[in-house]
Amino acid sequence: MRTTTILREGLGFGEGPRWHAGRLWYSDFYRRAVYSMDPEGAEERLELAVPTQPSGLGWTPEGDLVYASMTDHTVHLFGAGGDRVIADLSAYCGFWLNDLCVGADGTIYVGDFGFDLDADLAELGPAGLYERGIPTTSLVVLAATGEVRQVVEEMTFPNGTVLTPDGATLVVGETLAFRLSAFDVAPDGTLANRRVFAALDLVATDGMCLDAEGAIWLADALRPRCLRVAEGGRVLDEVACTQNAFACMLGGEDRTTLYVMTAPTSSRFELDGRRLGRVEACAVEVPGAGRP
């Protein structure tokens, strides 16, 4: 099994890695900001402070940054005109806003936790959580200007969203259902024909990315590893990390470096105020494709 190299340490909790303009961009929940770093991790740059915790990142066709502001359930646009809220999704959120993906036409797909996972795990433990039942939530489809176009319900912790290069298919991880779900994308960005892309045995699918052969690299939030998965669920490859993996992105000059955001846990009770997060990396063969 191939293994990662640690490129950078000292993160609070890294999420939403994106390859953009020759740098790796990412959110850090507990440093409460968006950062970018050079491909080797030697130089980190503060791009935007987000006191309400940033998560998913994307860019509009015009080059403006779109980001999820977690604790106040808002989607922001940051560019030459400054930082502004384009959508308040409080009515659709069971708890914090989470990952997002932006299509080539500017359509935004954004999910949320659905419930307070950290608090419920601390009280009930994993077995008690599943015995009680996992609350579901929504995947919200927004126009580029922020208007709600569609609300896809009954999603189990929607997380890690990718679009195929032709923009015709969206795949989203349902972390606590241990599966990837696919949708057909209509010309207006709305979703239909929901189906299982891959059912995975006790793999907590977290942040993920697509490669040029149509396979998905995903972080397994329960273990220190990333998996490369084909449609249907066959595991094609595996990369071992030094800590649990929570998101990954294919980047580098030829898009064949798998960057992984790792931490010993995802619990805010254990991480907030500490600096245990890492950026790790591993060379792979097939380059990245699609969005993000």
N, C-alpha and C positions, 0 to 999 in steps of 0.2 A: 504494500500500500504506500502511495506517495504521501509526503508530509509537507506541512507549511513551514515557512520561515517567518519569524516575527519581524515586522517592519517598524512598528511603532507601539509604544506602551504609554500608559498614563491617561487613557480615556476613562470617562465615567461609565458610559454604556453607548457604544457605537451602533448606529442603525442606518438604514436607507442608503447604503453605498451606491454611488452612481459614477460612471466614467463620463467626464464632461470637460471639453476644452483642454485635453492633455493632462488632467489631474483627477484624482479620486476625491469626490465630494462625499460627505457623510454628515448625518446628524449625531449629536452627542446629547442624550437625554439629560444627564446630570451635570454637564458643564453648560447646558442650556444654550446651545449655539450650533450653527452649521459651520463646518470646517472643510477645507480641502488640503490635500497634500500632494507633493510631487510623487512620481511613480515609485521611487525607492523608499519613500517614507521619511526622508531626511529633513524635510521642511514642511511644517504645518502652517496654514494660514486661516485666521478667523475671518469667515465670510459674512456672518450675520448672527447677532445675539438674539435669542428667542427665549425670554424669561418663562414662557408658558410651555416649554419643551417642544423642540422640533422632532418630527419623525419622517414620513415619506417625502421625497424630493422629486421634482421633475422640471422640465423647461417647456415654455410655450414655443410655438413656431417663430415668434419674434425674439426669443432668447431670454425672456424674463423667467426668474425662478418661481416655481410654485412649491409651497411647502405646507405640510399639515402641522398645525399648532395643537398639541395634544390636549392639554388640560382645560382649554376653553372651547374645544371642538370647532375650531375655525380653520378655513383654508385661506392662505395668503398668497398674494402676488408681490414679488419683490423685483424691482427693476429701476430704470432711469427715473421713474416717477415716485420712487420711494417704496415703502412697505404698506400694503393695504389689504384689508380683509375683503375677499370676494364671496365667501359663503360661510354662514353659521349653520353647522349641522347638528346642533344640540338636540333637535327634535328627533334625530335618527340614531343617536348614540346611547348605548347602554353604559358606556364608561369612556375612557380616553379615545380620541381620534388616533389613527395609526398610519399604516402605509398608504401610499398612493402611487399612481402611474399616470402619465400624461401622454395621450396619443398624438400622432403627427398633425392632426387637425386641431389640437388644443383641448380635446375632451379629457376630463379628469375623472379617474376612478379611485374612490377612497373608501376605506373601511375603518372599523373601530373595534376595540376590545370586546364590547358587548356586556362586560361585567368586570368587577374589580378582581382580577385574577390573583394578584399578589395577596390581597386580604383573605380571599376565600381559600387559597392554598394554605396560608398560615393557620387558618381556623379549622379546615376540614381535612387537609392533606389530599394527595392525588386520588386515592380510593374514594374518600368521602365526596370529593368534587364530582366524580363520575356517577357515584351512587345517587347524589342529589339530581344530577342532570346538568348539562352545559347550556346556559342561556344562549340563544342565537341573537344575531343582530343583522345589520344591513350593509350591503355594498351600494354606495350612492354614485350615480353617474351625473356629472356636472358638465354643463356647457362651459366653454372657455371663459365666459364672462361670469360664471359662478351660479347660474340658474340650475335648479335641480331638474334633470331630464327624466330620471328613472330611479326607483329605489328597489333593489333586489333583496328580498327578505329571506329569512331562514338560513343565514350564513353563520357558520360556526367558527368565530374568530378569524375573519378574512384578513389575510396577511400575505405579503409577497406577491405582487401582481405583475404579469408580463403580457406584452402584446407581440404577436408574430410580425415579421417584417412587412407583410402585406396589409397589416392592420385588420385582418379579417377574423382573428381569433384572440380572445383574451383568456388567460389562465390565471387563476387565483388560488393560493394555498388556503385551506381551511385547517388551521394549525391544530385545533383540538378535536377535529374529526379525522385526522391523519390521512388527508387526501388532497389532491389537486383537482379543482373543478374548472371546466372549460365552458366558454360561451361563444356563440357567433356574434360578431359585431356588425350592426346595421350601418348604413351610410351616415346616419345622424349620431352614431356612437352608442346607441342603446344596445342592450344585450338580450339574446334569446337562445333557445335550444341548450339549456343547461345540461351538462353531462359530466361524468367522472373522467378526468384525464388520466389519473393514476391513483389507485388506492394503495396505501403504504402501511405496513404493519408497525404500529407504535412509533412512527416517525413524525415528530412534531414539526411540520413543514413551516419554516420561517422565511426570511427574506431570500429571494431567488432571482435568477437571470436565465436568459435563453441563449442557446448557441446556434451556430449556422447549420447544424444538422437537425434542428428541431427538438433537441434534448434540453432538459432543464437542470441546471445546477441549483440545489437548494441547501440551505442550512438546516440541520437537525437540532432544534433547540434543546433537546434532551441529552445530547451527546457532543463530544468534541470532534465533529466530522461534518463534511459536506458530501452530498450524494449527487451523481449525475443520473437522471431518470428519464427514460423514454416514455412516450405515450403508451399506456397500458400498464405501467408500473415497473417494468424491468429496470433494475439498477445496473447501469453501464460502467460506473467508475465511482471511486470513493477517495476522498482526501482527508487525512487525519490532521486535526488541529491541536493546539496545546490546551485549549479551554473549550467550553461549549460554544457552538457556532450559532449566531443569531441572524446573519444576513451575509450574502455574497454577491459579487459583481465581477464580470469579465471586463478587464481593462488593459491598459498598456498600449504601446504603439500599434501592435497588431491584434489587440484584444484577446490575447491568449494567456494573460495573467489572471488567475482567480484570486481576487481580494476577498478576505473573510473578516467580518467583525466578530470578535470573541469576548467572552467574559465568563467568570466562574458560575454565574447565576444571572437570572433576569429580574430577581426580586428587588424592588426599590428599597425595601426595608434593609437589605444587606449592602446595596451598592451606592445609594445616594450619599454623597459626601466622600466617597472613596474613589480611587483611581486605579481600577483593576482591569479595565478594558484594553484590548489590543487590536491592532490591524495586522493580520497575517496574510501571506500570499504563497501561491504555488503555481508553477508553469503547467499549462495543459495544452492539448493539441488543437482542439477545435475552437475557432474564435467566436466571440460574442456576436449576437444579432438581435434585431428587434428592439423593443423598448421595455424597461428603461435602459 
